[in-house]
Amino acid sequence: MASATTPRTAVGDPGLGTRTGSVADLLGSVVADLDPDTLLGADAAALYADFTRMERLVTAAKVLLAPRIAASGQWELEGHRSPAGWLATVEGGSAGQARRTLETGQRITALPSVAEALRAGRLSGAKAAEIADAATLDPRAETELLAGAEHEPLQATKERCQRVKATSAHHDPLASAQRIHAHRSFSHWTDADGSFCYRGTDTPERGAALLARLVPAADRLRTARRTAASDATCDPPHEPETALLADALILLVTGGSAPGEPTLAGAEDLIDRPAPATVIVRVDRDALIRGRALPGELCELDGQGPIPVPLARALATDSFLAVLFTEAGDITAVSHLGRTINQKLRTALVYRDRTCVVPGCTMPYGLEIDHVRPMEFGGQTTLANLALLCTHHHRKKTYEGWVLARHGPSDEDPQWSFTPQPPFGQEPDLGLDRRDHEPDRPPGDPPPT
């Protein structure tokens, strides 16, 4: 393997280096003679397809060679701190992409079908990485993931791989959700031209909640600006969707004038909060009954990917949940599970609780309404079974099995307790984090609503 700093040396097959050198020289001459302006559109498209196949083959060779380079220690002899660092230097790309190439190469050593498809030029590097990642967790899905991957869009391949990973025997969806939440982030920096830049990561349900507010706010901004332009008898400004979303985000975060959108508000704002957005969940009936998804079963937010079954149940609290029940990939039923809480009940709840009800927590902002005893376990939408929780304690109750209980004799003195999940075998039938402790319901039992 030749590096950017050392001369080419033949290794292994003495003719291999000569052949690759000849191919590189020939390709270089083709690109040097390429004059796109002299080509018909059909000829340009045909050449583009040829170069794409070459690109796939080159990517395949890099993926196959990367693990050998890492194992040989050649990168260390040339003064690099890691194999990925050496690969990134030779490519002139990022260390992250080089690391992805190396990881894919290491994974396909145990995935012969993926390696064969890669060598044949049927997979792009991105698709090979996604399939290798998923098939490593569930090798039985290797053939299924490869079927149709060559011609389908990359996003479709990603979605199929996400479903396999979400239901793999090596994957705990609740643990994964907790891990993503623990590593949530928001970072910002100033670009060279003075632009304020930011990026972040968070859990799928929080991403869905953000988009459920962001997109309607952007739509209202577009309508308002068009109306204002019409009233002023001038042409409306042409603004890309990304610009409108950026404006909507600032309005929501800073408490601007976007009508009907909540801000970082106190308990009183829960009273007049607008009707919640519909959340669409696609779930296999058996998975919803069981409380967890098995390999091959679905439980995912529309457009956001797989989520744990308990989270799908939790999303129904004070929201409008549309559930699409599926069996063998077909939609068998649609159920609208409305759990919205009327304004009178909200007023009484806010008057009683004011802040997060967990003893010692007096958080007055960002409060969420919680069903103390979840509805799927018989809890009612009544004042006695509702409480205000901050986001932190609401997540602990949902994901970690903490138990919220009321002991006081009246609404004037409700006396709450918030305790960790009891030892296995002693827990009451509360909380949503039942996972493998929950026995399967008989086949004839209806799903929770």
N, C-alpha and C positions, 0 to 999 in steps of 0.2 A: 504493500500500500504506500503510495507516495504521499508525502505531506507537503505543506505549503513552504517548508523551509529546507527539505532534504531532497536530493535527486531521486528520480524514480528507480526502484530496484525490483527485479522480477522475483516473485515468491511463489512457492507451490508449483503450479504448472508453469514451466518456463515460457510457454507461448501465450499465457493469459495476459500478462502485462503488455506484450506486443499487440495483441488483438484489441485490448481496451484503448491503447494509445492510438491505434489506427482508426478506431471508431470515433474517438474524440477529435482527431484531426479532420476526419471526413465531415463530422457534424459541424465543426468550426468553419470549414469551407462552405458548407451549405448556408449557414447563417450569414456568413460574410457576403454571399451572393444574393441573399434574399432581398428583393425589392417589392414590397407589398403593393405599391401603386400600379405595378404592371400585371397584377393578377385579377382574374374574375372573382366575384364573391364566392362562387362555389369552389374554385380552386383554393382560395384562402382558407375556407372552412375545412376542406379536406386536409390541407397541410397542418392546420391547427390540431385536427384529430390525430394526425400522425405524431406530431410533437408531444401531444398529451400522452400517447401510449409510450413514447420514449421516456418521458418524464416518470411515468409509473415504473418502468423497468429500472431506471436509474435509482429511484427511491427504493425499490426492492433490493438492489445491490447494496445500497447504504445500510438498510435495515439488517441485512444478513451479515455485513462486515463489522458493524458496530460492536456486537458482543465479543468478537474475536480480538478487536483492538483493545477493548477494555480488559480482557483476560490476559493479553500478552504483556501488558505494562508498557507498551510503546509510548503511550501518552506521557508516562512518568519520565522516560528516558529523554523526552524532548522538553522537559521542564514545566509540564502542565500539572495543575493540582487535581484534576479529575479527568476521566475519559470524556465526559460531556464538554468540558472546557476545551479539550483538544479538537473534538468534532466541531464545536462552534467556531473555533479559530479557522479551521480549514474551510468551513462553509461560508464564513462571514455572516453567520446568523446569530440567533439568541441561544443562550445556554439552555433555556427551557425547552425549545424545540429540539435541540440536540439530545437532551435528556429523554424526551419523548421517543425519539428514534431509537435510542439505546434500549429503553424499556420495552418497546415493541419487539425489537430483535431478540431480547432475552425471553420474552413470553412465547414467541412463535416456535421456539425450539421444542416445546411440548404440544404444539398445535400444527400437525403436518398438513391439514387441509388448508389452513390459513396461509402457511408458507407456500404451498403449491399455487394457490390463487395469486399470491403476491408475485411469485416468479413468472407466472404467465401474463402479468400485466393487467389482471382483471380488477385489481383494487388500487385505489389511491392510497397514499400514505396515511391520510386522515381516517379513511374507512378501516384500513388495516389496524391502526392504533385502537380505534373504538371496539372492533370485533375481538382483537386479542385481549383487550382489557376485560371484556365481558366473558369471553370463553375461558379465561384463566380461572374466573370464579365458578363457572359452570361448564366444564368441558363437554358435557352432553349436548349443549346448545350450539356447538361449533358449526355443525352442518346446517342447522336451521338458520343461524345468523348469516352464513355465506349465501344462502339461497336468495337470489334476486338482488344481492348487495351491489353487483357490478353496475346495474342500470338505474337503481333508485337514487333519489337525492340523498346527500349526506345527512340531512336532518332526519330523514326516515330511518336511516341506519342507526343514527344516534338514539332515536326513540326506542327502537327495538332492543338495542343494547342496554339502555337504561332499564327497560322492563325486566330483562334477564338478570341484571345486577340487583334490582330491587327485590326479586323473589329467589335469589340464590340461597342455597343452604349456608353459605359462608357470610351472608349479609343479614344483619339485624337492622331492619328499617328504623326502629325507634332509636337504637344506638347511633345510627347514621344521622338521624335528625338532630340528636343531641350534640353530636360531634360538629355538624355544620353550624349549629347555633353557638357552640363554644368558640368557634373560629370565625364568627361573623366579624366583619371589618368595614371600616370606612377610612379611606386615605385621600389626601389631597396634596397638590403641589402646584407651583407656578411654572408654566411652560416658558420656552425661550422667548416667545413673542409676548409674554405677559398674560397669557390666558390662564384662568383658574381652572384646574383640572381635578377630577375626582373619580374614584372608583370604589366599589365595595362588593362584598359577598354576604349573603344571608340565606335563610331557609326558604324553601319553595312557598310555604303558606304566607310568609311575610312578604315575599316578592309578589304573590298574587294579590295580597291586600293592598300593597302599594299601587300596583297597576290598576286595581279596581277603582281607585280614587284618582290616579294620575290621568288615565285616558279620558274619562268623562270631563275632567277639568280642562284638558287640552281641547276637547270638542267644544266646550262652552266658550273658551277663549276664541276659537276660530269663528264661531257664530257671532260672538259679540263684536269682533273686529270687522267682520263682513258687514254687519248691520250698521256699525259706525261709519264705515266707508260709504255705504249706500246713502245714509242720511246726509253725508257731506258731498254726495254726487261725485265721488272719485272712485277709481279702481281699487279694490281691496288689495292689500299687500300680499305678495306671494311668499309664503313661509313654509319651509319643509316641516314635516311631521316632527322631526327631531328637535327643531327649534321650539315648536309649540309645547312639546313635552318638557323641555328645559324650563320654559316660562311657567308652566303649570306646577312643576316641582318647587320652584322658588315661591310661588304664591301659597302653596300648601304648607311649606315649611315655615315661612315667615309670617303666616297669618294674613295674607293679602286679601284681595277683594274677590277671589273666586267664590261665587255664591254657593252656599249649601255645603261647603267642605269643612270638616272639623280641623282644628289645629291642636297644638299642645294645650288642651283645655282642661278645666276642672270638672268636678262631678256634675255641676249644673248643666253643662253642655250635653250630657247624656240624655237629658229630657227632650230636647228639640233636635236630637241627631236625626238626619234624614234616613229614609228607608235604606237598609243595607243592600249592597249589590248582590246579585245572584252569583253563587259559587257553584260551578258544575263539576261534579265528581263522577268519573266512570269507574265502576267497581263490579267485580264478579259477585254474584249473590252469595255463593258459598263463602267467599272471603269475608264479606260483611257479617255473615252469621257467625263464622269462626272467630273473627276478631283479628285475623292476620292473613296475609296473602301467601299462598304457596307458589312454587315455581310454575310459571305458565298462567297465573291469575293476574288480573289487573286491579289496581287501585291507584288512580292518578287524577290530578287536577287538570282540567282542560287547558292545554297549552303550556303547562308547567312541569309535567312529568310525574313520576311515581311519588306517592306519599304513604306513610303508615296508615293502616286502617283506623287505629284509634284517633289519629289526627283528623281523618275524614269525619268521624263522629263529632269531634270537638268543634269543627268548623260550623256545625249546624246551630251552635248556641248563638242566639240573637242575630241570626242571619237567615237568608233564604237559600236553602240547599236544594239543588236539582240533582238527583241521583239517577244515573243511567245504569240499570242492572244489565249485566251481560252474562252470557253462557256460551262458551266456545267461540268467542269473538263476536257474536250477534247480540244486538240490543234486544232484550226480552221485555223490558218494562221501564217506564220513566216515573219517578215519584218526586213530588215537590214537598219538601219537608220544611214548612214555615215555622220558625221559632221566634218571630219578632215579638218584642215586648211592647205593649201599648204605652201611651204617654202617661196615663194615670199611674200605672205600676212603676214606671221609671221615676215619676215624681216622688212616690212614696219611698222607693229604694234609695234615691239620692238623699232625701230628707233623713232617713234612718242611718245610713252608713257614712256619708260625707267623704271618707277616705278609704283606703284599703283596709279591710276588716281584720287582717292578720295581726294578732297582738304584737305590739312593738313597731309595726309599720304604719306610718302616718302619711304615706305617699298620696298627695291630692290630685296628681296629674296622670294622664294616660291610663285611666281606669277602665276595666273591662267587666262586663256583667257575666257572672258565673252561675250555672245551675249547681247548687251544692251537691245534690244527688242527681247525677246525669239522667236525662230523659230516657235514654235507652234502658236504664235500670229502674224505671218507674218514677223518676223525679217529675214534679209538676212545675209549671210556670206560674208560681205563686210567690208572694213576698216572702213567705216563710222558707222557701227553697231557693231564694236568690241572694246574691251577695256581690259587693264590689271588690275586685281584686286588682292589684297592680299587675303589669305584664310579667314581672319576675315571679311572683307567687302563683299567678295563673299557669305559667309554664311548669312550675314544680308540681302543681296538682295534676296537670295533664300528662306530663311525661315521666315524672318520677314517683307517682303514686301517693303523694302527700294527701292527707285527709283533712278536709275542712269540716268542722262540726259546730253546731250552735247549741248552747247549753242554757242561755238566759231565758227567763220566764216571759219576757215581753219584748216588743220592738223597741221600747225605751232602753232596755238593758239586755241586748241579745247575747253577749258573752260568747265570743268565738274562740275556738281552739284550732291550731294548725299543726299537725304532727306528722312525722315521717311514716312511710309505709310500714305497717307491722311486719314481723317475721312471717315467712311463707307458712301458710296454713292457718294463720291467726287473723288475716286481714278481713275487714268487713267488705261487703259488696259495694265499694265506693271507688271513685276515680276511674280513669280510662286506661291506665297502664296495666292491662291484665296479661298481655302477651301470651307466653306459653303456659302460664299458670291457669288460664281459663280452659276448662274442658270443652270439647266440641259439643255444640248443641245437637240434639237429634235431628235427622234430615227433615222431618216434618215441621220443625219449629219455624215460625216466620222470622224474617230478619228484623233487627231492632229498627225503630223508626224515630 
